[in-house]
Amino acid sequence: MDGSEPGADDLVFSCRDLRYAYLGRFPALDGVSLDVHKGEKVALLGPNGCGKSTLLKILDGLIFPDGGTFTAFGQPVTEDNLEDEQFSAGFRSRVGFVFQNSDAQVFSPTVREEIAFGCLQLGLPTGETAARVDDVLAMLGIADLAERAPFQLSGGQKKRVAIASVLVMNPEVLLFDEPTAALDPRTQAWLIELIADLSAAGKTIVLATHDLDALDVIADRCVVFAEDHTVSRVGTPQQVLTDRELLLRANLIHERSRVAL
């Protein structure tokens, strides 16, 4: 089930009956179907281990399903296709992934080099890359960090650098895995506002989250996963947040929790 309205012209991602098991024995996705349309904000919700992060990795072409199909921008995304240099460059320039753990994403000697890395890998000229880096440093308010080493940064600063390293390539689609996890309240608020701004600028956003408080800002549509690695419900934030039984089954609230709408 995907609950999407038809509209092939603006279809960004199409997943059909995706199945994936780690080491061939530990299921992560079991027949998941989903369409994502241009300009949407889609939130993936559900208990830990239900398959949200696995789906994001498939959408970014980091892993490939054991069964089912995944198409992006009308083209099948397969291991063979991504080995084609032209196809890979096109796909990588259009889709960006911000990992939950910034330490897994930020590895260059300086912040400036980190942000420039993706553009240079895609073959952009040095001058254009430098201009893009300066623009994104200013946009995210981290110009003063440009010459610092990532290991010297706080968690919130690393998150900004990780986001900058993706935004610098100006992708059409942004994938976020638990974007507000382990951040202080001020950085969480900044990131939620940034996601809203990126959406207003026309970006398509897919994110995995447990942050119910921000759901009405960061999502137009919610995809709720069950513990059996299937999709149990698709709906608006309002529809999901008012379904207490669904939230309990998905381990998104405790039985004593109150959800303020």
Residue pairs with C-beta under 8 A, 6 or more apart in sequence:
1 33
1 231
1 234
2 15
2 33
2 34
2 35
2 223
2 231
2 234
3 221
3 234
3 235
4 34
4 35
4 36
4 37
4 234
5 37
7 37
10 37
10 38
10 39
11 35
11 36
11 37
11 38
11 74
12 36
12 37
12 38
12 40
12 72
12 73
12 172
12 173
12 204
13 34
13 35
13 36
13 59
13 70
13 71
13 72
13 173
13 206
14 34
14 35
14 36
14 69
14 70
14 71
15 32
15 33
15 34
15 35
15 55
15 58
15 59
15 68
15 69
15 70
16 33
16 68
16 69
16 70
17 31
17 32
17 33
17 67
17 68
17 69
18 29
18 31
18 32
18 33
18 55
18 58
18 65
18 67
18 68
18 69
18 70
19 27
19 29
19 30
19 31
19 32
19 65
19 66
19 67
19 68
20 27
20 28
20 29
20 51
20 54
20 58
20 63
20 65
20 66
20 67
21 27
21 28
21 66
22 28
24 66
27 229
28 49
28 51
28 54
28 229
29 51
29 54
29 55
29 58
29 65
29 229
30 51
30 228
30 229
30 230
31 68
31 230
32 51
32 55
32 68
32 225
32 229
32 230
32 231
33 68
33 231
34 42
34 55
34 223
34 231
36 42
36 173
36 204
36 206
37 204
38 172
38 204
39 199
39 202
39 203
39 204
40 204
40 205
40 220
40 221
41 195
41 199
41 204
41 205
41 207
41 218
41 219
41 220
41 221
42 205
42 206
42 207
42 219
42 220
42 221
42 222
42 223
43 207
43 208
43 209
43 215
43 218
43 219
43 221
43 222
43 223
43 237
44 52
44 55
44 56
44 206
44 207
44 208
44 209
44 222
44 223
44 225
45 52
45 208
45 209
45 210
45 222
45 223
45 224
45 225
45 240
45 250
45 252
46 52
46 224
46 225
46 226
46 227
46 232
46 250
46 251
46 252
47 225
47 227
47 250
47 251
47 252
48 251
49 227
50 225
50 226
50 227
50 229
50 250
51 225
51 229
52 177
52 208
52 225
53 100
53 177
53 208
54 63
55 208
56 97
56 175
56 177
56 206
56 208
57 63
58 64
58 65
58 70
59 70
59 72
59 95
59 173
59 175
59 206
60 95
60 97
60 175
61 77
61 82
61 91
61 92
61 95
62 97
64 70
64 77
64 78
64 79
69 76
70 76
70 77
71 77
72 91
72 94
72 95
73 91
73 94
75 81
75 87
77 91
81 87
81 88
82 88
82 91
89 122
89 123
92 118
92 122
92 169
93 122
93 169
93 171
94 171
94 172
94 173
95 171
95 172
95 173
95 175
96 166
96 167
96 169
96 171
96 173
96 174
96 175
97 166
97 175
97 177
98 105
98 159
98 162
98 163
98 166
98 174
98 175
98 176
98 177
98 179
99 105
99 162
99 177
100 177
100 178
100 179
100 181
102 155
102 158
102 159
102 161
102 162
103 158
105 162
105 165
106 114
106 150
106 158
106 161
106 162
106 165
107 114
107 150
108 114
108 117
108 150
109 149
110 146
110 147
110 148
110 149
110 150
111 137
111 142
111 145
111 146
111 147
111 148
111 149
111 150
111 153
111 161
111 164
112 133
112 137
112 146
112 147
114 150
114 161
114 164
114 165
115 133
115 136
115 137
115 161
115 164
115 165
115 168
116 129
116 130
116 133
116 168
117 165
118 165
118 166
118 168
118 169
119 128
119 129
119 132
119 133
119 168
119 169
120 126
120 129
122 169
124 132
129 168
132 168
132 169
132 170
133 146
133 168
134 143
135 168
136 164
136 167
136 168
137 143
137 145
137 146
137 164
139 167
140 160
140 163
140 164
140 167
140 194
141 160
142 157
142 160
142 161
142 164
145 153
145 157
145 161
150 158
150 161
153 161
155 182
155 183
156 183
156 184
156 186
156 187
159 179
159 183
159 187
159 191
163 191
163 194
166 174
167 174
171 203
172 203
172 204
173 203
173 204
173 205
173 206
174 198
174 203
174 204
174 205
174 206
175 205
175 206
175 207
176 195
176 205
176 206
176 207
176 208
176 209
177 207
177 208
178 208
178 209
178 210
179 191
179 195
179 207
179 209
180 188
180 191
180 192
180 209
180 211
180 214
181 210
183 191
188 211
188 214
192 211
192 214
192 217
192 218
195 205
195 207
195 217
195 218
196 217
196 218
198 205
199 205
205 218
207 218
207 219
209 215
209 218
210 252
211 218
212 241
212 247
212 252
212 253
212 259
215 222
215 237
215 240
215 241
216 237
216 238
216 241
219 237
220 236
220 237
221 234
221 235
221 236
222 233
222 234
222 235
222 236
222 237
222 239
222 240
223 231
223 233
223 234
224 231
224 232
224 233
224 234
224 235
224 240
224 246
224 250
225 231
225 232
225 250
226 232
226 249
226 250
227 251
232 246
232 249
232 250
233 240
233 243
233 246
235 243
238 261
240 246
240 247
241 247
241 259
241 261
242 259
242 261
244 253
244 259
247 253
247 257
247 259
248 255
253 259
